[in-house]
Amino acid sequence: MPNYVRGVINLRGRVMPLVDLRTRLDMVSATDELNAFCALMTQREQDHRNWMSELEASVQEQREFKLTTDPHKCAFGKWFDTYQTDNPWIASLLKKFDEPHQKIHGVGQRVIQLAADGALDQALQLVTKTRGRELSSMIHLFENLRDLTREVQREIAVVFTVSGHPFAASVDSAVSVEKLSPGSVATLPPGADASHRGLVQRTGRRAKDNQLLLVLEADRILERELIARLAA
């Protein structure tokens, strides 16, 4: 099977192939995108564990702490300041990162000053206290973020029937169900479908707001030869 055919599903007793529409359109699959996001959050979590360990080691060994104490300049801070999401649950959870993240980096500045003043014991006590509170809070938030992302990013399947043979395509979401007026459908100009593998040949417009849409050609998602093979 082509790489975009993920397998089969059973829909009320009818077994049909499942196409990954992202892969078919040369996009990153939803699974790969989700795994990459979770891996990134795991790395950003580990960054802060390492940051705290290095801060502690710099005090113990009485050497310069060279990592950033600016919460906007660490890798997570740069990501956090620019990342946007349309999901209200994820957006709400992300807001909870700001306070502990700011405090962790602020503690770094105080620890450096205490060490410079020779108050090494106080500096180490502050590191231990921060590790048990703010860092622990951030670690918990990272865990919640990964779990919530897996929970909310669920694919759905749209079922097509071509030449009497049904198949399903996994999509991120369904925005609406409506009919396009035949008069609103127009052919794309030559060469305009370069990024869609020939699956988009026409445009249409929504009746309620005249929004321009790309029309997916269902009979091109699976090659006819492949449909015949699957039917057999």
C-alpha positions as CSV (number, residue, x, y, z in Angstrom):
1,M,0.0,0.0,0.0
2,P,1.1,3.6,-0.5
3,N,2.5,5.3,2.6
4,Y,-0.7,7.4,2.9
5,V,-2.9,4.3,3.4
6,R,-2.7,3.8,7.2
7,G,-4.8,0.6,7.4
8,V,-8.5,-0.2,7.6
9,I,-11.4,0.7,9.8
10,N,-14.7,-1.0,10.6
11,L,-17.6,1.3,10.2
12,R,-20.8,-0.4,11.3
13,G,-19.7,-3.7,9.9
14,R,-18.2,-2.3,6.7
15,V,-14.4,-2.6,6.5
16,M,-12.8,0.2,4.4
17,P,-9.3,1.6,3.9
18,L,-8.2,4.6,5.9
19,V,-6.3,7.3,4.1
20,D,-4.1,9.8,6.1
21,L,-5.2,13.0,4.3
22,R,-2.3,15.0,5.7
23,T,0.2,12.5,4.3
24,R,-1.6,12.4,1.0
25,L,-1.3,16.2,0.7
26,D,2.5,16.0,1.6
27,M,1.9,17.4,5.1
28,V,3.3,16.1,8.4
29,S,0.9,13.5,9.8
30,A,-1.1,14.4,12.9
31,T,0.5,11.6,14.8
32,D,4.0,12.8,13.9
33,E,3.1,16.4,14.7
34,L,1.7,15.4,18.1
35,N,4.7,13.3,18.9
36,A,7.1,16.1,17.9
37,F,5.3,18.6,20.1
38,C,5.3,16.2,23.1
39,A,9.0,15.5,22.5
40,L,9.7,19.3,22.4
41,M,7.9,19.8,25.7
42,T,9.8,17.0,27.3
43,Q,13.1,18.6,26.2
44,R,12.1,22.0,27.5
45,E,11.2,20.3,30.8
46,Q,14.6,18.7,30.9
47,D,16.2,22.0,30.1
48,H,14.9,23.5,33.3
49,R,16.0,20.4,35.4
50,N,19.5,20.8,33.9
51,W,19.3,24.6,34.5
52,M,18.6,24.1,38.2
53,S,21.3,21.4,38.5
54,E,23.9,23.7,36.9
55,L,22.9,26.6,39.2
56,E,23.4,24.4,42.2
57,A,26.8,23.1,40.8
58,S,28.0,26.6,40.2
59,V,27.4,27.5,43.8
60,Q,29.0,24.3,45.1
61,E,32.1,24.7,42.9
62,Q,32.2,28.5,43.3
63,R,32.3,29.2,39.6
64,E,30.4,31.5,37.2
65,F,26.9,30.5,36.2
66,K,26.8,31.0,32.5
67,L,23.2,30.0,31.6
68,T,20.6,32.8,31.1
69,T,18.6,34.2,34.0
70,D,16.3,36.0,31.7
71,P,13.0,34.0,31.3
72,H,12.5,35.3,27.8
73,K,15.9,34.1,26.5
74,C,15.9,30.5,27.4
75,A,14.6,28.0,24.8
76,F,11.2,27.6,26.5
77,G,10.8,31.3,27.0
78,K,11.4,32.1,23.3
79,W,8.9,29.4,22.4
80,F,6.4,30.5,25.0
81,D,6.5,34.1,23.9
82,T,5.6,33.3,20.3
83,Y,3.5,30.1,20.5
84,Q,-0.2,30.5,19.7
85,T,-3.1,28.0,19.8
86,D,-6.8,28.2,19.0
87,N,-7.6,25.6,21.7
88,P,-8.9,27.4,24.8
89,W,-8.0,24.5,27.1
90,I,-4.3,24.5,26.0
91,A,-4.2,28.3,26.0
92,S,-5.5,28.3,29.6
93,L,-3.0,25.8,30.7
94,L,-0.1,27.6,29.1
95,K,-0.9,30.7,31.1
96,K,-0.1,28.8,34.3
97,F,3.5,28.4,33.2
98,D,4.3,32.1,33.4
99,E,4.5,32.6,37.1
100,P,6.7,29.6,38.1
101,H,8.9,30.2,35.0
102,Q,9.4,33.8,35.9
103,K,10.2,32.9,39.5
104,I,12.7,30.2,38.6
105,H,14.8,32.6,36.6
106,G,14.4,35.3,39.2
107,V,15.7,32.9,41.8
108,G,18.8,32.4,39.6
109,Q,19.7,36.0,40.0
110,R,19.3,35.9,43.8
111,V,21.3,32.8,44.1
112,I,24.2,34.3,42.0
113,Q,24.1,37.4,44.3
114,L,24.2,35.3,47.5
115,A,27.1,33.2,46.2
116,A,28.9,36.4,45.2
117,D,28.4,37.7,48.8
118,G,29.8,34.4,50.2
119,A,26.4,33.2,51.5
120,L,26.8,29.8,50.0
121,D,24.6,27.9,52.4
122,Q,21.7,30.4,51.8
123,A,22.2,30.1,48.1
124,L,22.0,26.3,48.2
125,Q,19.0,26.4,50.5
126,L,17.2,28.7,48.0
127,V,18.1,26.3,45.1
128,T,16.6,23.3,47.1
129,K,13.5,25.3,48.0
130,T,12.9,26.4,44.4
131,R,13.5,22.9,43.1
132,G,10.8,21.6,45.4
133,R,8.3,24.4,44.6
134,E,8.5,26.3,41.3
135,L,10.5,23.7,39.4
136,S,8.2,20.9,40.6
137,S,5.2,23.0,39.6
138,M,6.6,23.5,36.1
139,I,7.3,19.7,35.7
140,H,3.7,19.0,36.7
141,L,2.5,21.6,34.1
142,F,4.6,20.0,31.4
143,E,3.1,16.6,32.2
144,N,-0.4,18.1,32.1
145,L,0.3,19.9,28.8
146,R,1.5,16.6,27.1
147,D,-1.6,14.7,28.4
148,L,-4.0,17.5,27.4
149,T,-2.5,17.8,23.9
150,R,-3.0,14.1,23.3
151,E,-6.5,14.4,24.7
152,V,-7.7,17.3,22.5
153,Q,-6.0,16.4,19.3
154,R,-8.2,13.6,18.1
155,E,-8.6,12.9,14.5
156,I,-12.0,12.2,12.9
157,A,-12.8,10.3,9.7
158,V,-14.7,11.5,6.7
159,V,-16.1,8.7,4.5
160,F,-16.1,9.0,0.7
161,T,-17.7,6.7,-1.8
162,V,-16.0,6.5,-5.2
163,S,-17.3,4.2,-8.0
164,G,-19.4,2.4,-5.3
165,H,-16.4,1.7,-3.0
166,P,-16.2,3.5,0.3
167,F,-13.0,4.6,2.0
168,A,-12.3,6.9,4.9
169,A,-9.9,9.8,5.2
170,S,-8.5,11.0,8.6
171,V,-8.9,14.8,9.1
172,D,-8.1,17.2,11.9
173,S,-11.7,18.5,12.3
174,A,-15.0,19.1,10.5
175,V,-15.8,22.8,10.3
176,S,-19.2,22.6,8.7
177,V,-21.5,20.5,6.6
178,E,-23.1,22.3,3.7
179,K,-23.8,22.3,-0.1
180,L,-22.0,24.5,-2.5
181,S,-24.0,26.2,-5.2
182,P,-22.9,24.9,-8.7
183,G,-22.6,28.6,-9.7
184,S,-20.0,29.2,-7.0
185,V,-17.6,26.4,-8.2
186,A,-14.8,27.4,-10.6
187,T,-11.8,25.7,-12.1
188,L,-8.3,26.5,-10.7
189,P,-6.0,28.2,-13.2
190,P,-3.3,26.0,-14.7
191,G,-0.4,25.2,-12.3
192,A,-2.3,26.5,-9.2
193,D,-2.4,23.0,-7.6
194,A,1.3,22.6,-7.2
195,S,1.1,21.8,-3.5
196,H,-1.9,19.4,-3.5
197,R,-0.7,16.6,-5.9
198,G,-3.6,17.3,-8.2
199,L,-6.2,16.6,-5.5
200,V,-7.5,20.1,-5.7
201,Q,-8.8,21.2,-9.1
202,R,-11.6,23.6,-8.3
203,T,-12.6,26.4,-5.8
204,G,-16.0,27.1,-4.4
205,R,-17.7,29.7,-2.2
206,R,-19.7,29.3,1.0
207,A,-23.3,30.6,0.7
208,K,-23.4,32.4,4.1
209,D,-20.3,34.5,3.9
210,N,-18.9,34.0,0.3
211,Q,-15.7,32.5,1.8
212,L,-13.4,31.0,-0.8
213,L,-12.8,27.2,-0.4
214,L,-10.6,24.7,-2.1
215,V,-12.5,21.7,-3.4
216,L,-11.0,18.3,-2.8
217,E,-11.6,15.8,-5.6
218,A,-12.7,12.7,-3.8
219,D,-12.0,10.5,-6.8
220,R,-8.3,11.5,-6.8
221,I,-7.6,10.7,-3.1
222,L,-7.2,7.0,-4.0
223,E,-6.0,6.0,-7.4
224,R,-8.7,4.1,-9.3
225,E,-6.3,1.1,-9.6
226,L,-5.9,1.0,-5.9
227,I,-9.7,1.2,-5.3
228,A,-10.1,-1.7,-7.6
229,R,-7.5,-3.7,-5.7
230,L,-9.0,-2.9,-2.4
231,A,-12.5,-3.8,-3.6
232,A,-11.1,-7.2,-4.9
